[in-house]
């Protein structure tokens, strides 16, 4: 048996303490025993279709709307597993703003299960979580998209790449329409690794609203030589 390194040991100890001090409670109703109780899990609503490339509602699947009409052919589609509402919304907020990592790993498994169906066997070469700006990462202490991506990577047996950076500390997107979000995210990302050249990339995030963040990150990857960029989020705002 190979020796356990200090980092792996620290991760194991942290998870053991977390399981002891923070046992599962339903993110929807607060009931003990599971991260989502059966009733709240049954309330999760898949994003209704048909959907255009950016993941918005469309009269025809795969069509374009004013949001994604200017996207290059190699960008998209962007998809989300569930509607951002109710028990899922509360669960994501607890994970994201209270630092409940174990809940995040559960949510990652939910996303991983949906990823298999969404990708329909067209696996990417690598996954990339949407990065936080270094200032935001220091404040929060973790990147929620990274935790979700780790669960998806394990399920799909696809590696997680590096080198996508958030180089602009953008303002909060809440309250902005798509034009405002697109302007806010313009130039926000930079890819500094040659590892994406010729690769098919799947971007992972927790919530997508208009697709402006996925668009900005995807364009940075295409500029770095990625062959194709798709997006997958746990939830979509409606």
VEXDREN-2710 file (C-alpha; in Angstrom, 1 decimal):
% VEXDREN-2710
k/r/px/py/pz
1/UNK/0.0/0.0/0.0
2/UNK/1.5/3.3/-1.0
3/UNK/1.9/6.0/1.7
4/UNK/-0.6/8.7/2.0
5/UNK/0.7/12.2/1.3
6/UNK/0.2/15.2/3.6
7/UNK/-2.3/16.8/1.2
8/UNK/-4.4/13.7/0.8
9/UNK/-4.3/13.1/4.6
10/UNK/-5.5/16.7/5.2
11/UNK/-8.3/16.3/2.7
12/UNK/-9.4/13.1/4.4
13/UNK/-9.3/14.6/7.9
14/UNK/-11.2/17.7/6.7
15/UNK/-13.9/15.5/5.2
16/UNK/-14.1/13.4/8.3
17/UNK/-14.5/16.5/10.5
18/UNK/-17.1/17.9/8.1
19/UNK/-19.1/14.7/8.1
20/UNK/-19.1/14.8/12.0
21/UNK/-19.8/18.4/12.5
22/UNK/-22.0/19.0/9.5
23/UNK/-24.2/15.9/8.9
24/UNK/-26.5/16.0/5.9
25/UNK/-29.6/18.2/6.1
26/UNK/-31.9/18.9/3.2
27/UNK/-31.1/22.1/1.4
28/UNK/-34.7/22.6/0.7
29/UNK/-36.6/22.0/3.9
30/UNK/-33.8/21.4/6.5
31/UNK/-34.8/17.9/7.3
32/UNK/-31.9/15.8/8.6
33/UNK/-30.6/12.7/6.9
34/UNK/-29.9/13.8/3.2
35/UNK/-28.6/16.7/1.3
36/UNK/-32.0/16.7/-0.5
37/UNK/-34.9/14.8/1.0
38/UNK/-37.0/12.7/-1.4
39/UNK/-39.8/15.4/-1.6
40/UNK/-37.3/18.2/-2.4
41/UNK/-35.3/16.1/-4.8
42/UNK/-38.6/15.4/-6.7
43/UNK/-39.2/19.1/-6.9
44/UNK/-36.1/19.7/-9.0
45/UNK/-37.3/20.8/-12.5
46/UNK/-35.2/20.1/-15.6
47/UNK/-34.8/23.1/-17.9
48/UNK/-37.7/22.9/-20.4
49/UNK/-36.9/22.9/-24.1
50/UNK/-36.5/23.4/-26.9
51/UNK/-33.3/25.3/-26.4
52/UNK/-31.1/27.4/-28.6
53/UNK/-27.2/27.3/-28.5
54/UNK/-26.9/29.5/-25.4
55/UNK/-29.4/27.4/-23.5
56/UNK/-32.3/29.9/-23.7
57/UNK/-35.8/28.9/-24.7
58/UNK/-36.2/28.7/-28.5
59/UNK/-38.9/27.6/-30.9
60/UNK/-36.5/25.1/-32.4
61/UNK/-33.7/23.0/-30.7
62/UNK/-30.2/24.2/-31.6
63/UNK/-31.5/27.5/-33.1
64/UNK/-29.9/30.9/-32.3
65/UNK/-31.4/33.9/-30.6
66/UNK/-30.2/37.5/-30.2
67/UNK/-27.8/36.2/-27.4
68/UNK/-25.9/33.6/-29.4
69/UNK/-26.5/34.7/-33.0
70/UNK/-23.0/36.2/-33.1
71/UNK/-21.3/33.1/-31.5
72/UNK/-18.7/31.3/-33.7
73/UNK/-19.8/27.8/-34.8
74/UNK/-17.3/26.2/-32.4
75/UNK/-18.9/27.8/-29.4
76/UNK/-21.8/26.0/-27.7
77/UNK/-24.2/24.6/-27.0
78/UNK/-24.5/25.7/-23.3
79/UNK/-26.8/23.5/-21.2
80/UNK/-28.0/23.4/-17.6
81/UNK/-29.3/20.5/-15.6
82/UNK/-32.1/22.2/-13.6
83/UNK/-34.1/25.4/-13.2
84/UNK/-32.5/27.7/-10.6
85/UNK/-35.4/27.7/-8.1
86/UNK/-36.7/26.3/-4.8
87/UNK/-34.7/23.6/-3.1
88/UNK/-31.9/23.7/-5.6
89/UNK/-31.5/27.4/-5.4
90/UNK/-31.3/27.2/-1.6
91/UNK/-28.9/24.3/-1.8
92/UNK/-26.5/26.2/-4.1
93/UNK/-26.6/29.2/-1.9
94/UNK/-25.7/27.2/1.1
95/UNK/-22.8/25.5/-0.7
96/UNK/-21.6/28.8/-2.3
97/UNK/-22.0/31.3/0.5
98/UNK/-21.8/29.1/3.6
99/UNK/-18.9/26.9/2.4
100/UNK/-20.8/23.6/2.8
101/UNK/-18.3/21.6/0.7
102/UNK/-20.0/18.2/1.3
103/UNK/-23.2/19.7/-0.1
104/UNK/-21.2/20.9/-3.0
105/UNK/-19.9/17.4/-3.7
106/UNK/-23.5/16.1/-3.6
107/UNK/-24.5/18.8/-6.1
108/UNK/-21.5/17.8/-8.2
109/UNK/-22.8/14.3/-8.4
110/UNK/-26.2/15.5/-9.5
111/UNK/-24.5/17.5/-12.3
112/UNK/-22.3/14.5/-13.2
113/UNK/-25.4/12.3/-13.7
114/UNK/-26.9/14.9/-16.0
115/UNK/-23.7/15.4/-17.9
116/UNK/-23.8/11.8/-19.2
117/UNK/-27.2/12.4/-20.7
118/UNK/-26.5/15.8/-22.0
119/UNK/-23.3/14.9/-23.8
120/UNK/-24.8/11.9/-25.4
121/UNK/-21.5/10.1/-25.6
122/UNK/-19.6/13.1/-27.1
123/UNK/-17.0/13.3/-24.3
124/UNK/-14.7/16.4/-24.2
125/UNK/-10.9/16.1/-24.1
126/UNK/-10.9/18.1/-20.9
127/UNK/-13.1/20.0/-18.4
128/UNK/-12.4/23.6/-17.2
129/UNK/-14.3/25.1/-14.3
130/UNK/-15.2/28.8/-14.7
131/UNK/-12.5/30.5/-12.6
132/UNK/-13.0/33.2/-10.0
133/UNK/-10.9/36.3/-9.9
134/UNK/-8.1/35.9/-7.3
135/UNK/-9.6/38.5/-5.0
136/UNK/-13.0/36.7/-5.0
137/UNK/-11.2/33.3/-4.5
138/UNK/-9.4/34.7/-1.5
139/UNK/-12.6/36.0/0.0
140/UNK/-14.6/32.8/-0.6
141/UNK/-11.7/30.4/0.0
142/UNK/-12.8/28.0/-2.8
143/UNK/-14.2/27.9/-6.3
144/UNK/-17.6/26.3/-6.4
145/UNK/-17.2/25.5/-10.1
146/UNK/-14.0/23.5/-9.3
147/UNK/-15.8/21.3/-6.8
148/UNK/-18.6/20.6/-9.3
149/UNK/-16.1/19.9/-12.1
150/UNK/-14.2/17.4/-9.9
151/UNK/-17.4/15.3/-9.6
152/UNK/-18.1/15.5/-13.3
153/UNK/-14.5/14.6/-14.2
154/UNK/-14.7/11.5/-12.0
155/UNK/-17.9/10.3/-13.6
156/UNK/-16.8/10.9/-17.2
157/UNK/-13.2/9.9/-16.6
158/UNK/-12.0/13.2/-18.2
159/UNK/-9.2/15.3/-16.9
160/UNK/-9.6/18.8/-15.5
161/UNK/-7.4/21.3/-17.3
162/UNK/-5.7/24.4/-16.1
163/UNK/-4.7/27.8/-17.4
164/UNK/-8.1/29.6/-17.8
165/UNK/-7.7/32.7/-15.7
166/UNK/-10.2/35.4/-14.7
167/UNK/-8.0/38.5/-15.3
168/UNK/-10.7/41.2/-14.8
169/UNK/-12.5/41.6/-11.4
170/UNK/-15.9/42.2/-12.9
171/UNK/-18.8/43.7/-11.0
172/UNK/-21.7/41.5/-9.9
173/UNK/-24.0/40.5/-12.8
174/UNK/-27.2/40.6/-10.7
175/UNK/-29.6/43.1/-12.2
176/UNK/-27.9/43.4/-15.6
177/UNK/-29.6/42.4/-18.9
178/UNK/-27.7/40.4/-21.5
179/UNK/-26.1/43.5/-23.1
180/UNK/-24.9/44.7/-19.7
181/UNK/-23.6/41.2/-18.8
182/UNK/-21.8/40.9/-22.1
183/UNK/-20.1/44.3/-21.7
184/UNK/-19.3/43.4/-18.1
185/UNK/-17.6/40.1/-19.1
186/UNK/-15.8/41.4/-22.1
187/UNK/-12.1/40.4/-21.8
188/UNK/-12.6/39.0/-18.4
189/UNK/-10.8/35.7/-19.2
190/UNK/-7.5/34.7/-20.6
191/UNK/-6.1/31.2/-21.4
192/UNK/-2.4/30.9/-20.7
193/UNK/-1.8/27.2/-21.4
194/UNK/-1.0/25.6/-24.8
195/UNK/-2.9/22.5/-23.6
196/UNK/-6.2/23.5/-25.0
197/UNK/-4.9/23.8/-28.6
198/UNK/-7.0/21.4/-30.8
199/UNK/-9.0/20.2/-27.8
200/UNK/-12.7/19.9/-27.2
201/UNK/-13.4/21.6/-23.9
202/UNK/-16.4/21.5/-21.6
203/UNK/-16.8/24.5/-19.3
204/UNK/-18.4/23.9/-15.9
205/UNK/-20.3/26.4/-13.7
206/UNK/-22.8/26.4/-11.0
207/UNK/-25.4/28.8/-12.5
208/UNK/-25.9/30.2/-16.0
209/UNK/-28.4/33.0/-16.6
210/UNK/-27.8/34.6/-20.1
211/UNK/-24.7/32.8/-21.1
212/UNK/-22.5/35.9/-21.1
213/UNK/-19.9/34.3/-18.7
214/UNK/-19.8/31.1/-20.7
215/UNK/-19.5/33.2/-23.9
216/UNK/-16.5/35.2/-22.6
217/UNK/-14.7/32.2/-21.3
218/UNK/-15.4/30.2/-24.5
219/UNK/-14.1/33.0/-26.7
220/UNK/-10.9/33.1/-24.7
221/UNK/-10.4/29.3/-25.1
222/UNK/-11.1/29.5/-28.9
223/UNK/-8.6/32.3/-29.2
224/UNK/-6.0/30.0/-27.5
225/UNK/-6.7/27.3/-30.1
226/UNK/-9.5/25.1/-28.6
227/UNK/-11.3/23.2/-31.4
228/UNK/-14.7/23.3/-29.7
229/UNK/-16.1/24.7/-26.4
230/UNK/-19.3/23.7/-24.8
231/UNK/-20.8/24.7/-21.5
232/UNK/-22.6/22.9/-18.7
233/UNK/-24.1/24.3/-15.5
234/UNK/-26.0/22.9/-12.6
235/UNK/-28.8/25.4/-12.8
236/UNK/-30.2/28.0/-15.2
237/UNK/-31.9/31.2/-14.1
238/UNK/-35.3/31.9/-15.7
END
